[in-house]
Amino acid sequence: MNLNQDDTALPLAGLTVLDFSQFLAGPSCALRMADLGADVIKVERPDGGDLCRQLVLADQKVGGDSALFHTINRNKRSFAADLKDPADLEHVTALVARADVMIHNFRPGVMERLGLDFAAVQQLNPRMVYAAVTGYGEAGPWRGKPGQDLLVQSLSGMAWLSGQGGDDAPPVPAGLSVVDMMTGAHLLQGILALLVRRGITGRGGRVDASLLETALDLQFEPFTAFLNGDGEAPRRSRVNHANVHAAAPYGIYRTADGFLALAMAPMDELARLVESPRLAELAADRASWYRERDTLKQALQDHLRSRSTQHWLAQLEPAGIWCADVLTWSRLLEHPGFAVLDMVQPLSGRAAGMKTTRCPLRIDRQVLRSPRPAPAIGEHTQEILRELGLGPAREGSVA
């Protein structure tokens, strides 16, 4: 069964969400609400719409918009409005008066100038849950700085947690927009908490999330150790680095034909299982597992190159060692462990033929999926105006 065949069965059915946000953090939050049954209306400029529409990744475009735009904005409706135009702003205000949630990621001060700040919206709709995303918060010297994932990874210290070659090696950012996506998840948590409170008290509220606070929260383990330590920065392994606080063997190792990931494991037991006398000698002192981790990891790396990944998995997995093959996406797609999840879904309409991931949640043990693609700019403007009982959009606007 596909729960989206009956949207009324979804937990957020009946909620209206206004998504004023662009790029990733805000739209990813709104996407998850759409997956859970909310009617998400994407409010965007008639001229160009969300800037993410033109963001090209690997030269992929679908229906005139970037593949990323379709991925993060599927299952939404689009309402085209120029917020600087009084007539359009009046229509948006009518939407705000009836909606349950609104999400925006404008820079601090923009919504105040438009008359859509929290205080104004609360007067118009006391039950509104108002959600705002910023790069660095509402105050401070970075207030007006672009809130972009790579910049935040860099400013927050996160990029210094990764990279091979020890402390002399350059910083390495994550290979995906992890701060953006996690900020969207944090924002969703706050929205849902306020919706629960609204169900009890009847009043709305405001939730704020910033990329910088999310980046710091993601680093809570090593950052807490730093705050309570001697003031020295965490040290990266010179050999197969994967975590600043993990002892050997934590890391990814080259084998004769590929790679092997090893998580927490007792080094003396690991040495016995891989039959390495040299490693066994080095691992005899438990205190060395962290203190001399580079030496131990190098000895282990030299040994693991002698056999295939599957050979080592056959030795280690039955003994309870936490390890895994390191798959490319091509190999992942061929694996039954991936197939059983049924994570890929096709889109329809103007994105027909495009595949993307489905919602990762299951509700009442049922998979959530929706083939509805991201909308064209203003695709649903007239439809939404009719629902509001208002006249047609102004001449020249998108239908």
Steps between C-alpha positions, in 0.01 A plus 500: 500500500612854425369740765503789255219327312284631786643830619245524781677208668819702535573668836528857366194482274293817525794730576596779261866597484631811324856446382673832423847344523759425231788257444515213753444550874149649495377311192619167643297565814193587293555193282484272801177667610357439153606135520312478829179632344511880530393722210824688434467817295829630367482881480754626247576788268321499161831593336737207548352347813719319751867557407553127543308446176809617312759325716653242268664193649697287255313678217173330594178681421146361491208692355707818491597484868793346683475140611572622852197729488276207407648285775445753776171653381298205376145458631445877545280760332640829366346842559669781305511832679714813493510590869585861411178531299206613720243284319714187522588574861129528578444153356792361701364663815170322437692173479684576822170565678383146421820295513636296789875527442724739310869445429749757372875544473521868411789691651425678829287811444338401168172370644472807723521724193231295326270505801519120536715483812390285794332783693291602197409141412406424860253789496353367176499132595568419868504125425780530246820302555768732363830337401810691398839381375807722507866439437638633827209620713325834531792696648876526495769588244402213266130599496505608136748243372373248243372190677659235280597146597870509408548838667337377820698176504812715474410762760373244754820296507327198351730484197801450731355171626561326167799442275785253467854575610464617858498857625722626218245399237249754365138504623249291306127584486229235488419388147134601526299784651471334838451825696214613275319169525548468875378857552184405312457202732552719808246750369248222447546381858421848626196536274354169609561586867312830457217325317466262795492797739244672278281192521506534879489877549368633168786745455765501233861601544834554338794268440839617376784286370836609362758316297776600743315368806427179314867462403602546863237252617626244248843535661373468856718198585845635403405861583393403852828319550684813386300726732580279797857414410832680506416730211678294235319433175409138420764316301438319174663168425774506241391157382146423378337777703126478569432642847710733715422318826495140384785263581640253248373334287223753421530585129482377141777269378614400154488129425633301206194584291312780672440648843391383845341720769586414859318661792565447872674169559746357756838517329639187664200296383521656154869412475420138585218479245707644213799287608753781529779436757636851447164660579453269798831618643411867456148454641610322819485828692138619502606856580673515163180449305439875510843638591676311219203468267691607189761228554236235558289614206801498268591145603140392447485676163817327381353163595151549357635577152602134470146362457164597349223686677277193493773289657527737795123533536474120519757500781369795698120514475434154653719605795286806565750760375321812372610523138359561155581506133532853358252510213476731204145604406509260205579208729250621759221493240581134427495391863194321648543704819416809297230334290295397804469865610333603170642852544478620140179646362416640155347843450216571259372799307761744373770296677389170347791260472689655791581286802569623851489376856174455688423621850719294738222468761236232535167585663302212652763278337412630155738662250434863408542597137353753259570524125388866479793705363615844604263761358566748223516863617148607595350176373230508769451875548149515350396179674607637838335837441173322426536304824543832682188638334701775335488622140742386231865595525606831353555509126837362399542273800553127455187286501 
